Amino acid sequence: MEPDQVISSGAPIINVADVNYSLEIASGKLQILRNVSLQVEPAEVVAIVGPSGSGKTSLLMLLAGLEQATSGQVIVNGEDLTGMSEDELARFRRNTLGIVFQSFHLIPSLSTLDNVGLALEIASPELSLSEVHKLATQALASVGLESRLDHRPTALSGGEQQRVGLARAMVANPPLLLADEPTGNLDQKTGELVIELLFDLARKRGTSVVLVTHDPALAARADRVVTMTAGELSETLDAH
């Protein structure tokens, strides 16, 4: 038994329209995103580039339902995230998203297998423990870590930890993968391996990907590249 992938039929998996996002700080209002609009099609890979502090990660946070837009509309996989309760947003993330972080965020007390298995248990609570272990093992094998099932994160290299993070993000077969600087803490050679795995898994599974990166070589692998500057999303460029 495998976890189901929830896919919107015939519609963009991401439809962001005229989104503004601001925060109240001591000196007044800090405008982070300005009239941002973005569409991403099913199975499309989009890279967001731009200088640090331009709003790239904030946009990912809105797409994940971890922050709420000040105005505008954020629709992901057919669901309008505006005004959702915390429980509804948690269900949305469980059914729709995989997330790859720059800093791995593995649970240090758990083995590699249990780090991936826990994500699957949360996403698909109907699965039996044996099914969870089987699918988690397959996910780790897909990133070349079948011999590291019992290792804890501290026993793994940075590249291996990020591969565990990728397996964890993809184990429930989500329709959308968000990746925030997935190679930011890796050397060039290790980063290239992780990116090769990320793109290979996404292409094979038809997963849409939105990734934030400073790496032009990584961005060039995407179907489209969009540029964030001072909170504004500029013209779409053909990555190929």
Residue frames as a rotation matrix with the C-alpha (Angstrom) as fourth column:
MET 1
0.577 0.816 0.000 0.00
0.816 -0.577 0.000 0.00
0.000 0.000 -1.000 0.00
GLU 2
-0.562 -0.797 0.223 1.45
0.802 -0.591 -0.089 3.39
0.202 0.129 0.971 -0.98
PRO 3
-0.297 0.445 -0.845 0.46
0.422 -0.733 -0.534 6.90
-0.857 -0.515 0.030 0.18
ASP 4
0.411 0.555 0.723 -1.72
0.899 -0.117 -0.421 8.75
-0.149 0.824 -0.547 -2.29
GLN 5
-0.814 -0.567 -0.125 -0.54
0.515 -0.804 0.297 11.80
-0.269 0.178 0.947 -4.16
VAL 6
0.262 0.917 -0.302 -3.11
0.638 -0.399 -0.659 14.60
-0.724 -0.020 -0.689 -4.26
ILE 7
-0.806 -0.558 0.197 -3.01
0.483 -0.429 0.763 16.36
-0.341 0.710 0.616 -7.63
SER 8
-0.030 0.767 -0.640 -5.13
-0.215 -0.631 -0.746 19.14
-0.976 0.115 0.184 -9.03
SER 9
-0.126 0.062 0.990 -6.50
0.803 0.592 0.065 18.14
-0.582 0.804 -0.124 -12.42
GLY 10
0.128 0.188 0.974 -5.93
0.941 -0.334 -0.059 20.59
0.314 0.923 -0.220 -15.27
ALA 11
0.939 0.188 0.289 -5.10
0.088 -0.941 0.325 23.56
0.334 -0.280 -0.900 -13.04
PRO 12
0.018 -0.959 0.283 -1.83
-0.358 -0.270 -0.894 25.13
0.933 -0.085 -0.348 -11.84
ILE 13
0.150 -0.011 -0.989 -0.61
0.773 0.625 0.111 23.52
0.617 -0.780 0.103 -8.65
ILE 14
-0.384 -0.249 -0.889 0.37
0.761 -0.630 -0.153 27.01
-0.522 -0.736 0.431 -7.44
ASN 15
0.024 0.399 0.917 -1.61
0.724 -0.639 0.259 30.15
0.690 0.657 -0.304 -8.20
VAL 16
-0.252 -0.201 -0.947 -0.36
0.825 -0.555 -0.102 33.20
-0.505 -0.807 0.306 -6.30
ALA 17
0.044 0.393 0.919 -2.18
0.820 -0.540 0.192 36.42
0.571 0.745 -0.345 -7.25
ASP 18
0.153 0.025 0.988 -1.27
-0.042 -0.999 0.031 39.99
0.987 -0.046 -0.152 -6.21
VAL 19
0.612 0.047 -0.790 0.19
0.703 0.426 0.570 38.93
0.363 -0.903 0.228 -2.87
ASN 20
0.129 -0.566 0.814 1.53
-0.432 -0.771 -0.468 41.45
0.893 -0.291 -0.344 -0.40
TYR 21
0.558 -0.040 -0.829 3.22
0.660 0.626 0.415 40.42
0.503 -0.779 0.375 2.83
SER 22
-0.019 -0.532 0.846 4.31
-0.273 -0.812 -0.516 42.79
0.962 -0.241 -0.130 5.57
LEU 23
0.030 -0.051 -0.998 5.29
0.877 0.480 0.002 42.67
0.479 -0.876 0.059 9.22
GLU 24
0.806 0.218 0.550 4.81
-0.074 -0.885 0.460 45.22
0.587 -0.412 -0.697 11.97
ILE 25
-0.004 -0.861 -0.508 8.12
0.859 0.257 -0.442 46.11
0.512 -0.439 0.739 13.60
ALA 26
-0.039 -0.025 -0.999 9.12
0.869 -0.495 -0.021 48.75
-0.494 -0.868 0.041 16.15
SER 27
-0.766 -0.373 -0.523 9.80
0.116 -0.881 0.459 51.37
-0.632 0.291 0.718 13.50
GLY 28
-0.129 0.789 -0.601 6.57
-0.838 -0.411 -0.360 50.68
-0.531 0.457 0.714 11.59
LYS 29
0.779 0.510 0.365 5.53
-0.217 0.765 -0.607 48.39
-0.588 0.394 0.706 8.76
LEU 30
-0.426 -0.903 -0.062 8.15
-0.503 0.179 0.846 46.29
-0.752 0.392 -0.530 6.97
GLN 31
0.653 0.648 -0.393 6.99
-0.665 0.240 -0.707 45.43
-0.364 0.723 0.587 3.46
ILE 32
-0.189 -0.740 0.645 8.49
-0.290 0.670 0.683 42.07
-0.938 -0.058 -0.342 2.45
LEU 33
-0.634 0.064 0.771 6.53
0.688 0.501 0.525 41.04
-0.352 0.863 -0.362 -0.69
ARG 34
-0.435 0.419 -0.797 4.93
-0.341 -0.896 -0.284 43.47
-0.833 0.148 0.533 -3.13
ASN 35
0.386 0.744 -0.545 2.16
-0.770 -0.065 -0.635 42.46
-0.508 0.665 0.548 -5.54
VAL 36
-0.701 -0.708 0.084 3.67
-0.590 0.642 0.490 39.03
-0.401 0.294 -0.868 -6.21
SER 37
0.583 0.810 -0.061 1.96
-0.710 0.473 -0.522 36.75
-0.394 0.348 0.851 -8.73
LEU 38
-0.606 -0.781 -0.151 3.21
-0.780 0.545 0.309 33.29
-0.159 0.305 -0.939 -9.70
GLN 39
0.686 0.728 0.015 1.76
-0.707 0.671 -0.224 30.22
-0.173 0.143 0.974 -11.37
VAL 40
-0.585 -0.803 0.108 3.41
-0.761 0.591 0.268 26.80
-0.279 0.074 -0.957 -11.33
GLU 41
0.250 0.685 -0.685 2.08
-0.868 0.472 0.155 23.91
0.430 0.555 0.712 -13.39
PRO 42
0.821 0.048 0.570 1.93
-0.338 0.845 0.415 20.26
-0.461 -0.533 0.709 -12.27
ALA 43
0.662 -0.646 0.380 5.35
0.675 0.734 0.072 18.58
-0.325 0.208 0.922 -12.68
GLU 44
0.649 -0.450 0.614 7.04
0.187 -0.687 -0.702 21.94
0.738 0.570 -0.361 -13.39
VAL 45
0.216 -0.676 -0.705 10.31
0.967 0.048 0.249 22.92
-0.134 -0.736 0.664 -11.69
VAL 46
0.683 0.062 0.728 10.67
0.246 -0.958 -0.149 26.62
0.688 0.281 -0.669 -10.90
ALA 47
-0.151 -0.798 -0.583 13.76
0.974 -0.019 -0.226 28.23
0.169 -0.602 0.780 -9.39
ILE 48
0.917 0.355 0.179 13.55
0.301 -0.914 0.271 31.51
0.260 -0.195 -0.946 -7.47
VAL 49
-0.089 -0.991 -0.100 16.79
0.959 -0.058 -0.276 33.52
0.267 -0.121 0.956 -7.48
GLY 50
0.589 0.221 0.777 17.73
0.122 -0.975 0.184 36.91
0.799 -0.013 -0.601 -6.12
PRO 51
-0.391 -0.833 0.391 19.83
-0.263 -0.305 -0.915 38.61
0.882 -0.461 -0.100 -3.45
SER 52
-0.582 0.125 -0.803 19.64
0.743 0.482 -0.464 37.75
0.329 -0.867 -0.373 0.22
GLY 53
-0.673 0.374 -0.638 16.79
0.357 -0.592 -0.723 39.52
-0.648 -0.714 0.265 1.98
SER 54
-0.930 0.285 -0.231 14.76
-0.354 -0.533 0.769 39.96
0.096 0.797 0.596 -1.20
GLY 55
-0.142 0.946 0.291 11.80
-0.930 -0.026 -0.367 37.86
-0.340 -0.323 0.883 0.00
LYS 56
-0.350 -0.035 -0.936 12.50
-0.661 0.718 0.220 34.46
0.664 0.695 -0.274 -1.58
THR 57
-0.907 -0.032 -0.420 12.16
0.234 0.791 -0.566 32.43
0.350 -0.612 -0.710 1.62
SER 58
-0.702 0.709 -0.067 9.13
-0.353 -0.429 -0.832 34.48
-0.618 -0.560 0.551 2.69
LEU 59
-0.119 0.657 -0.744 7.37
-0.982 0.034 0.188 33.41
0.149 0.753 0.641 -0.50
LEU 60
-0.547 -0.119 -0.829 8.14
-0.147 0.988 -0.044 29.77
0.824 0.098 -0.558 0.29
MET 61
-0.978 0.184 -0.093 6.73
0.120 0.138 -0.983 30.27
-0.168 -0.973 -0.158 3.78
LEU 62
-0.352 0.897 -0.269 3.48
-0.802 -0.437 -0.407 31.56
-0.483 0.073 0.873 2.29
LEU 63
-0.127 0.270 -0.955 3.31
-0.792 0.552 0.261 28.60
0.597 0.789 0.144 -0.11
ALA 64
-0.704 -0.209 -0.678 3.77
0.158 0.886 -0.437 26.24
0.692 -0.415 -0.591 2.84
GLY 65
0.396 0.915 0.082 1.07
0.164 -0.159 0.974 27.95
0.904 -0.372 -0.212 4.88
LEU 66
-0.065 -0.511 -0.857 3.61
0.970 0.169 -0.174 28.81
0.234 -0.843 0.485 7.56
GLU 67
-0.809 -0.025 -0.587 2.86
0.209 -0.946 -0.248 32.52
-0.549 -0.323 0.770 7.14
GLN 68
0.177 0.938 0.299 -0.28
0.849 0.008 -0.528 34.31
-0.497 0.347 -0.795 5.94
ALA 69
-0.525 -0.293 0.799 -0.32
0.738 -0.624 0.256 36.89
0.424 0.724 0.544 3.15
THR 70
-0.781 0.245 -0.575 -1.32
0.191 -0.782 -0.593 40.41
-0.595 -0.573 0.564 4.19
SER 71
0.221 0.859 -0.462 -3.42
-0.552 -0.281 -0.785 40.65
-0.804 0.429 0.412 1.02
GLY 72
-0.296 -0.259 -0.919 -3.88
-0.938 0.260 0.229 38.73
0.179 0.930 -0.320 -2.21
GLN 73
0.744 0.642 0.182 -4.56
-0.651 0.759 -0.018 35.06
-0.150 -0.105 0.983 -2.82
VAL 74
-0.516 -0.857 -0.023 -2.42
-0.854 0.511 0.096 31.94
-0.071 0.069 -0.995 -2.34
ILE 75
0.689 0.719 0.094 -3.94
-0.688 0.689 -0.227 28.79
-0.228 0.092 0.969 -3.88
VAL 76
-0.495 -0.864 -0.091 -1.90
-0.867 0.484 0.118 25.58
-0.058 0.137 -0.989 -3.68
ASN 77
-0.992 0.097 -0.082 -3.14
0.077 0.973 0.219 22.28
0.101 0.210 -0.972 -5.10
GLY 78
-0.370 0.920 0.131 -6.63
0.342 0.003 0.940 23.73
0.864 0.392 -0.316 -5.42
GLU 79
0.288 0.443 -0.849 -6.80
0.945 0.011 0.326 24.97
0.154 -0.896 -0.416 -1.82
ASP 80
0.321 -0.096 0.942 -7.04
0.030 -0.993 -0.111 28.63
0.947 0.064 -0.316 -0.85
LEU 81
-0.295 -0.553 -0.779 -4.70
0.771 0.343 -0.536 29.04
0.564 -0.759 0.325 2.12
THR 82
-0.702 0.047 0.710 -6.17
-0.235 -0.957 -0.169 32.41
0.672 -0.285 0.683 3.10
GLY 83
-0.084 0.722 0.687 -7.99
-0.934 -0.296 0.197 32.19
0.346 -0.625 0.700 6.40
MET 84
0.256 0.130 -0.958 -7.32
-0.007 0.991 0.133 28.48
0.967 -0.028 0.255 7.01
SER 85
0.866 0.020 0.500 -7.16
-0.499 -0.041 0.866 27.39
0.038 -0.999 -0.025 10.63
GLU 86
-0.117 -0.970 0.212 -3.95
-0.975 0.153 0.161 25.88
-0.188 -0.188 -0.964 12.02
ASP 87
-0.094 0.156 0.983 -5.51
-0.166 0.971 -0.170 22.42
-0.982 -0.179 -0.065 11.88
GLU 88
0.874 0.463 0.147 -6.53
0.092 0.139 -0.986 22.92
-0.477 0.875 0.079 8.25
LEU 89
0.587 -0.736 -0.338 -3.06
-0.793 -0.437 -0.425 24.16
0.165 0.517 -0.840 7.36
ALA 90
-0.276 -0.675 0.684 -1.47
-0.753 0.594 0.283 21.17
-0.597 -0.437 -0.672 9.09
ARG 91
0.309 0.468 0.828 -3.68
0.171 0.829 -0.532 18.83
-0.936 0.306 0.176 7.06
PHE 92
0.962 0.025 -0.271 -2.82
-0.243 -0.369 -0.897 20.74
-0.122 0.929 -0.349 3.89
ARG 93
0.147 -0.985 -0.088 0.92
-0.989 -0.147 -0.003 20.39
-0.010 0.087 -0.996 4.54
ARG 94
-0.217 -0.198 0.956 0.56
-0.434 0.897 0.087 16.72
-0.874 -0.396 -0.280 5.43
ASN 95
0.447 0.553 0.703 -1.27
0.336 0.624 -0.705 15.92
-0.829 0.551 0.093 2.17
THR 96
0.985 0.147 0.093 0.46
0.149 -0.443 -0.884 18.27
-0.089 0.884 -0.458 -0.24
LEU 97
0.705 -0.704 0.086 4.02
-0.642 -0.685 -0.345 19.25
0.302 0.189 -0.935 0.65
GLY 98
0.586 -0.738 -0.333 7.50
0.809 0.558 0.187 17.93
0.048 -0.379 0.924 0.99
ILE 99
0.937 -0.295 0.185 10.06
-0.301 -0.953 0.006 20.43
0.175 -0.062 -0.983 2.27
VAL 100
0.406 -0.895 -0.182 13.85
0.849 0.443 -0.288 20.31
0.339 -0.037 0.940 1.99
PHE 101
0.984 -0.043 -0.174 15.68
0.058 -0.842 0.536 22.72
-0.170 -0.537 -0.826 4.31
GLN 102
0.486 -0.872 0.058 19.16
-0.452 -0.308 -0.838 24.19
0.748 0.381 -0.543 4.04
SER 103
-0.301 -0.648 0.699 20.01
-0.906 -0.034 -0.421 23.07
0.297 -0.761 -0.577 7.58
PHE 104
-0.762 -0.062 -0.644 18.59
-0.136 0.988 0.067 19.51
0.633 0.139 -0.762 7.31
HIS 105
-0.273 0.674 0.686 16.46
-0.951 -0.298 -0.086 19.66
0.147 -0.676 0.722 10.53
LEU 106
-0.061 0.184 -0.981 16.74
-0.051 0.981 0.187 15.94
0.997 0.061 -0.050 11.22
ILE 107
0.788 0.349 0.507 15.79
-0.531 -0.032 0.847 14.66
0.312 -0.936 0.161 14.69
PRO 108
-0.082 -0.995 -0.049 19.15
-0.859 0.096 -0.503 13.77
0.505 0.001 -0.863 16.29
SER 109
-0.362 -0.042 0.931 17.79
-0.774 0.570 -0.276 11.09
-0.519 -0.820 -0.239 18.62
LEU 110
0.638 0.683 0.355 16.22
-0.321 0.655 -0.684 9.09
-0.700 0.323 0.638 15.77
SER 111
-0.297 -0.688 0.663 17.85
0.390 0.546 0.741 6.79
-0.872 0.479 0.106 13.26
THR 112
-0.892 -0.078 -0.445 17.86
-0.366 -0.454 0.813 7.58
-0.265 0.888 0.376 9.57
LEU 113
-0.765 0.633 -0.118 15.02
0.418 0.628 0.656 5.10
0.490 0.453 -0.745 9.03
ASP 114
-0.173 0.737 -0.654 12.94
0.957 -0.030 -0.288 6.58
-0.232 -0.675 -0.700 11.86
ASN 115
-0.598 -0.059 -0.799 13.48
0.014 -0.998 0.063 10.17
-0.801 0.026 0.598 10.66
VAL 116
-0.889 0.272 -0.368 11.99
-0.409 -0.111 0.906 9.24
0.206 0.956 0.210 7.30
GLY 117
-0.638 0.656 -0.403 9.40
0.586 0.753 0.300 6.89
0.500 -0.045 -0.865 8.77
LEU 118
-0.503 0.446 -0.741 8.08
0.618 -0.414 -0.668 9.53
-0.605 -0.794 -0.067 11.16
ALA 119
-0.736 0.213 -0.642 7.33
-0.487 -0.826 0.285 11.87
-0.470 0.522 0.711 8.26
LEU 120
-0.767 0.444 -0.463 5.43
-0.217 0.500 0.838 9.08
0.604 0.744 -0.288 6.54
GLU 121
-0.600 0.558 -0.574 3.47
0.794 0.506 -0.338 8.19
0.102 -0.658 -0.746 9.68
ILE 122
-0.552 0.374 -0.745 2.34
0.140 -0.839 -0.526 11.81
-0.822 -0.395 0.411 9.96
ALA 123
-0.690 0.239 -0.684 1.40
-0.701 -0.455 0.548 12.02
-0.181 0.858 0.481 6.28
SER 124
-0.139 0.597 -0.790 -0.27
-0.563 0.609 0.559 8.60
0.815 0.522 0.251 6.08
PRO 125
-0.461 -0.087 0.883 -1.42
-0.882 0.151 -0.445 7.50
-0.095 -0.985 -0.146 9.56
GLU 126
0.633 0.771 0.066 -3.43
-0.752 0.633 -0.184 4.64
-0.184 0.066 0.981 8.06
LEU 127
0.275 -0.602 -0.749 -0.24
-0.502 0.575 -0.646 2.74
0.820 0.554 -0.144 7.16
SER 128
0.974 -0.039 -0.222 0.93
0.194 0.647 0.738 -0.11
0.115 -0.762 0.638 9.36
LEU 129
0.582 -0.813 -0.025 4.38
-0.465 -0.359 0.809 0.04
-0.666 -0.459 -0.587 10.95
SER 130
-0.021 -0.598 0.801 5.70
0.460 0.706 0.539 -2.60
-0.888 0.380 0.261 8.57
GLU 131
0.549 0.278 0.788 4.42
0.835 -0.231 -0.500 -0.59
0.043 0.933 -0.358 5.59
VAL 132
0.970 -0.233 -0.064 6.04
-0.217 -0.957 0.191 2.56
-0.106 -0.172 -0.979 6.99
HIS 133
0.248 -0.938 0.242 9.39
-0.255 0.178 0.950 0.77
-0.934 -0.298 -0.195 7.40
LYS 134
0.097 -0.169 0.981 9.16
0.796 0.604 0.026 -0.70
-0.597 0.778 0.193 3.90
LEU 135
0.749 0.267 0.607 8.41
0.615 -0.622 -0.485 2.63
0.248 0.736 -0.630 2.21
ALA 136
0.865 -0.497 -0.070 10.97
-0.392 -0.756 0.525 4.52
-0.313 -0.427 -0.848 4.31
THR 137
0.104 -0.842 0.530 13.60
0.147 0.540 0.829 1.94
-0.984 -0.009 0.180 3.39
GLN 138
0.266 0.065 0.962 12.71
0.943 0.190 -0.274 2.31
-0.200 0.980 -0.011 -0.29
ALA 139
0.975 0.116 0.187 12.94
0.151 -0.971 -0.186 6.10
0.160 0.210 -0.965 -0.01
LEU 140
0.561 -0.828 0.014 16.39
-0.456 -0.295 0.840 5.88
-0.691 -0.477 -0.543 1.55
ALA 141
0.017 -0.520 0.854 17.48
0.572 0.706 0.418 3.38
-0.820 0.481 0.309 -1.08
SER 142
0.672 0.329 0.663 16.38
0.740 -0.319 -0.592 5.86
0.017 0.889 -0.458 -3.76
VAL 143
0.877 -0.428 0.218 18.96
-0.407 -0.903 -0.138 8.34
0.256 0.033 -0.966 -2.45
GLY 144
0.273 -0.833 -0.480 21.67
-0.133 0.462 -0.877 5.71
0.953 0.304 0.016 -2.01
LEU 145
-0.368 -0.401 0.839 21.46
-0.833 -0.258 -0.489 5.33
0.413 -0.879 -0.239 1.78
GLU 146
0.603 0.657 -0.453 20.16
-0.415 0.743 0.525 1.79
0.681 -0.129 0.721 2.16
SER 147
0.078 -0.654 -0.753 23.31
0.572 0.648 -0.504 0.95
0.817 -0.391 0.424 4.19
ARG 148
-0.848 -0.407 0.340 22.70
0.029 -0.675 -0.738 3.81
0.529 -0.616 0.584 6.65
LEU 149
0.031 0.999 -0.037 19.27
0.136 0.033 0.990 2.86
0.990 -0.036 -0.135 7.99
ASP 150
0.574 0.207 -0.792 20.35
0.742 0.278 0.610 2.55
0.346 -0.938 0.005 11.62
HIS 151
-0.530 -0.848 -0.002 22.70
0.789 -0.492 -0.369 5.53
0.312 -0.197 0.929 11.69
ARG 152
0.427 0.581 -0.693 21.79
0.750 -0.656 -0.087 8.68
-0.505 -0.483 -0.716 13.61
PRO 153
0.947 0.039 0.319 22.31
0.249 -0.716 -0.652 12.09
0.203 0.697 -0.688 11.97
THR 154
0.693 -0.720 0.045 25.52
-0.602 -0.542 0.586 12.79
-0.398 -0.433 -0.809 13.92
ALA 155
0.035 -0.675 0.737 27.11
0.098 0.736 0.670 9.74
-0.995 0.049 0.092 12.27
LEU 156
0.470 0.226 0.854 26.36
0.843 0.172 -0.509 11.06
-0.262 0.959 -0.109 8.77
SER 157
-0.737 -0.674 0.054 28.15
0.639 -0.668 0.382 13.59
-0.221 0.316 0.923 6.61
GLY 158
-0.509 0.537 -0.673 26.39
-0.273 -0.842 -0.466 16.79
-0.817 -0.053 0.575 5.60
GLY 159
-0.632 0.241 -0.736 25.65
-0.755 0.020 0.655 15.39
0.173 0.970 0.170 2.17
GLU 160
-0.803 0.344 -0.487 24.21
0.327 0.937 0.122 12.21
0.498 -0.061 -0.865 3.66
GLN 161
-0.649 0.588 -0.484 22.03
0.440 -0.229 -0.868 14.22
-0.621 -0.776 -0.110 6.04
GLN 162
-0.466 0.493 -0.735 20.63
-0.676 -0.734 -0.064 16.25
-0.571 0.467 0.675 3.15
ARG 163
-0.720 0.214 -0.660 19.92
-0.422 0.621 0.661 13.05
0.551 0.754 -0.357 1.24
VAL 164
-0.753 0.511 -0.414 17.98
0.657 0.560 -0.504 11.83
-0.026 -0.652 -0.758 4.28
GLY 165
-0.537 0.543 -0.646 16.14
-0.059 -0.788 -0.613 15.16
-0.842 -0.291 0.455 4.19
LEU 166
-0.592 0.287 -0.753 15.29
-0.805 -0.183 0.564 14.58
0.024 0.940 0.340 0.54
ALA 167
-0.795 0.299 -0.528 14.07
0.174 0.946 0.273 11.04
0.581 0.125 -0.804 1.24
ARG 168
-0.682 0.544 -0.488 11.95
0.563 -0.035 -0.826 12.38
-0.467 -0.838 -0.282 4.11
ALA 169
-0.532 0.461 -0.711 10.45
-0.479 -0.856 -0.196 15.09
-0.698 0.236 0.676 1.88
MET 170
-0.458 0.277 -0.845 9.57
-0.854 0.125 0.504 12.65
0.245 0.953 0.180 -0.91
VAL 171
-0.990 -0.074 0.124 8.58
-0.106 0.954 -0.280 9.53
-0.097 -0.290 -0.952 1.03
ALA 172
-0.328 0.941 0.083 4.84
0.238 0.167 -0.957 10.33
-0.914 -0.294 -0.278 1.04
ASN 173
-0.553 0.037 0.833 4.92
0.828 0.134 0.544 11.11
-0.092 0.990 -0.105 -2.69
PRO 174
-0.033 0.572 -0.820 3.74
0.376 -0.753 -0.541 14.74
-0.926 -0.326 -0.190 -2.33
PRO 175
0.587 0.298 0.753 2.56
0.805 -0.118 -0.581 16.65
-0.085 0.947 -0.309 -5.40
LEU 176
0.768 -0.306 0.562 4.70
-0.080 -0.917 -0.391 19.66
0.635 0.256 -0.729 -4.42
LEU 177
0.329 -0.762 -0.557 8.26
0.943 0.289 0.162 19.93
0.038 -0.579 0.815 -3.14
LEU 178
0.925 -0.134 0.356 9.58
-0.138 -0.990 -0.014 23.18
0.354 -0.036 -0.934 -1.65
ALA 179
0.415 -0.865 -0.283 13.36
0.900 0.435 -0.009 23.47
0.131 -0.251 0.959 -1.30
ASP 180
0.992 -0.083 0.091 15.07
-0.101 -0.972 0.214 26.39
0.071 -0.222 -0.973 0.44
GLU 181
0.301 -0.952 -0.049 18.77
-0.927 -0.280 -0.251 26.59
0.225 0.121 -0.967 -0.53
PRO 182
0.969 0.224 0.105 19.06
-0.245 0.926 0.287 22.77
-0.033 -0.303 0.952 -0.53
THR 183
0.537 -0.840 -0.080 22.80
0.678 0.486 -0.552 22.91
0.503 0.242 0.830 -1.34
GLY 184
0.706 -0.195 0.681 23.63
-0.264 -0.965 -0.002 25.94
0.657 -0.178 -0.733 0.82
ASN 185
0.588 -0.478 0.653 25.53
-0.738 0.013 0.675 23.96
-0.331 -0.878 -0.345 3.47
LEU 186
0.726 -0.283 0.627 27.22
0.339 0.940 0.031 21.51
-0.599 0.190 0.778 1.08
ASP 187
-0.346 -0.869 -0.354 30.44
-0.171 -0.313 0.934 21.60
-0.923 0.384 -0.040 -0.90
GLN 188
-0.190 0.304 -0.934 30.11
-0.930 -0.359 0.072 21.79
-0.314 0.882 0.351 -4.69
LYS 189
-0.778 -0.175 -0.603 30.58
-0.449 0.827 0.340 18.09
0.439 0.535 -0.722 -5.43
THR 190
-0.866 0.488 -0.111 28.18
0.426 0.604 -0.674 16.95
-0.261 -0.631 -0.731 -2.71
GLY 191
-0.329 0.757 -0.565 25.68
-0.310 -0.652 -0.692 19.62
-0.892 -0.053 0.450 -3.69
GLU 192
-0.438 0.115 -0.892 25.71
-0.897 0.012 0.442 18.42
0.062 0.993 0.098 -7.29
LEU 193
-0.930 0.093 -0.355 24.92
0.087 0.996 0.032 14.87
0.356 -0.001 -0.934 -6.12
VAL 194
-0.638 0.729 -0.247 22.00
0.359 -0.002 -0.933 16.06
-0.681 -0.685 -0.260 -3.99
ILE 195
-0.234 0.547 -0.804 20.61
-0.670 -0.690 -0.274 18.16
-0.704 0.475 0.528 -6.84
GLU 196
-0.717 -0.053 -0.695 20.92
-0.607 0.538 0.585 15.26
0.342 0.841 -0.418 -9.28
LEU 197
-0.885 0.402 -0.236 18.91
0.464 0.808 -0.363 13.12
0.045 -0.430 -0.902 -6.87
LEU 198
-0.476 0.732 -0.487 16.32
0.041 -0.535 -0.844 15.85
-0.879 -0.422 0.224 -6.28
PHE 199
-0.284 0.354 -0.891 15.69
-0.894 -0.433 0.113 16.41
-0.345 0.829 0.440 -9.98
ASP 200
-0.840 -0.064 -0.539 15.72
-0.327 0.853 0.407 12.68
0.434 0.518 -0.737 -10.76
LEU 201
-0.802 0.570 -0.178 13.13
0.523 0.527 -0.669 11.90
-0.287 -0.630 -0.721 -8.07
ALA 202
-0.329 0.702 -0.632 10.95
-0.226 -0.708 -0.669 14.86
-0.917 -0.077 0.391 -9.02
ARG 203
-0.457 0.120 -0.882 10.96
-0.888 -0.115 0.444 14.02
-0.048 0.986 0.159 -12.72
LYS 204
-0.922 0.062 -0.382 10.21
-0.013 0.982 0.190 10.33
0.386 0.180 -0.905 -12.13
ARG 205
-0.643 0.676 -0.360 7.28
0.699 0.326 -0.637 11.10
-0.313 -0.661 -0.682 -9.82
GLY 206
-0.185 0.576 0.796 5.86
0.682 -0.508 0.526 14.11
0.708 0.640 -0.298 -11.68
THR 207
0.221 0.197 -0.955 6.39
0.928 -0.345 0.144 16.29
-0.301 -0.918 -0.259 -8.61
SER 208
0.676 -0.020 0.736 6.22
0.270 -0.923 -0.273 20.07
0.685 0.384 -0.619 -8.94
VAL 209
0.081 -0.733 -0.675 9.23
0.995 0.021 0.097 21.80
-0.057 -0.680 0.731 -7.38
VAL 210
0.798 -0.035 0.601 9.77
0.040 -0.993 -0.112 25.37
0.601 0.114 -0.791 -6.23
LEU 211
0.393 -0.750 -0.532 13.32
0.920 0.323 0.225 25.94
0.003 -0.578 0.816 -5.06
VAL 212
0.977 -0.211 0.012 15.18
-0.211 -0.969 0.132 28.95
-0.017 -0.131 -0.991 -3.73
THR 213
0.517 -0.848 0.115 18.85
0.815 0.529 0.238 29.11
-0.263 -0.030 0.964 -4.65
HIS 214
0.596 -0.483 -0.642 21.87
-0.406 -0.871 0.277 31.36
-0.693 0.096 -0.715 -5.09
ASP 215
-0.337 -0.771 0.540 23.49
0.054 0.557 0.829 28.71
-0.940 0.308 -0.146 -7.32
PRO 216
-0.023 0.356 -0.934 23.18
-0.872 -0.464 -0.155 29.65
-0.489 0.811 0.322 -11.02
ALA 217
-0.812 -0.308 -0.497 24.05
-0.526 0.756 0.390 26.09
0.255 0.578 -0.775 -12.10
LEU 218
-0.804 0.590 0.069 21.21
0.416 0.642 -0.644 24.73
-0.425 -0.489 -0.762 -9.98
ALA 219
-0.104 0.800 -0.590 18.78
-0.243 -0.596 -0.765 27.37
-0.964 0.064 0.256 -11.25
ALA 220
-0.399 -0.132 -0.907 19.68
-0.898 -0.146 0.416 26.51
-0.187 0.980 -0.060 -14.83
ARG 221
-0.999 0.041 -0.003 18.39
0.040 0.989 0.141 22.97
0.009 0.141 -0.990 -14.29
ALA 222
-0.431 0.897 -0.099 14.86
0.165 -0.030 -0.986 24.27
-0.887 -0.441 -0.135 -13.67
ASP 223
-0.080 0.530 0.844 12.12
0.989 0.145 0.002 24.63
-0.121 0.836 -0.536 -16.28
ARG 224
0.525 0.256 0.812 11.77
0.385 -0.922 0.042 28.32
0.759 0.291 -0.582 -15.38
VAL 225
-0.464 -0.640 -0.613 13.73
0.879 -0.249 -0.405 30.86
0.107 -0.727 0.679 -13.38
VAL 226
0.594 0.610 0.525 12.07
0.460 -0.793 0.400 33.84
0.660 0.004 -0.751 -11.69
THR 227
-0.500 -0.865 0.034 13.92
0.571 -0.359 -0.739 36.64
0.651 -0.350 0.673 -9.95
MET 228
0.638 0.639 -0.430 12.98
0.739 -0.350 0.576 38.24
0.218 -0.685 -0.696 -6.64
THR 229
-0.549 -0.771 0.323 14.29
0.622 -0.635 -0.458 41.77
0.558 -0.050 0.828 -6.06
ALA 230
-0.974 0.118 0.196 13.22
-0.215 -0.761 -0.613 43.88
0.076 -0.638 0.766 -3.07
GLY 231
-0.576 0.770 0.274 10.06
-0.049 0.302 -0.952 41.85
-0.816 -0.562 -0.136 -2.65
GLU 232
0.353 0.676 -0.647 8.99
-0.741 -0.220 -0.634 42.00
-0.571 0.703 0.424 -6.30
LEU 233
0.024 -0.252 0.967 8.96
0.340 0.912 0.230 39.00
-0.940 0.323 0.107 -8.65
SER 234
-0.243 -0.225 -0.943 10.35
-0.654 -0.680 0.331 39.99
-0.716 0.698 0.018 -12.04
GLU 235
0.323 0.397 -0.859 9.96
-0.943 0.216 -0.255 38.54
0.084 0.892 0.444 -15.51
THR 236
0.665 -0.045 0.746 10.11
-0.144 0.972 0.187 34.79
-0.733 -0.231 0.639 -16.05
LEU 237
-0.025 -0.766 -0.642 13.23
-0.967 -0.145 0.210 33.62
-0.254 0.626 -0.738 -17.82
ASP 238
0.879 0.228 -0.419 13.63
-0.378 0.868 -0.322 30.48
0.291 0.442 0.849 -19.91
ALA 239
0.506 -0.704 0.498 16.11
-0.511 0.221 0.831 28.34
-0.695 -0.675 -0.248 -18.03
HIS 240
0.215 -0.415 0.884 16.92
0.551 0.799 0.241 26.43
-0.807 0.435 0.400 -21.19
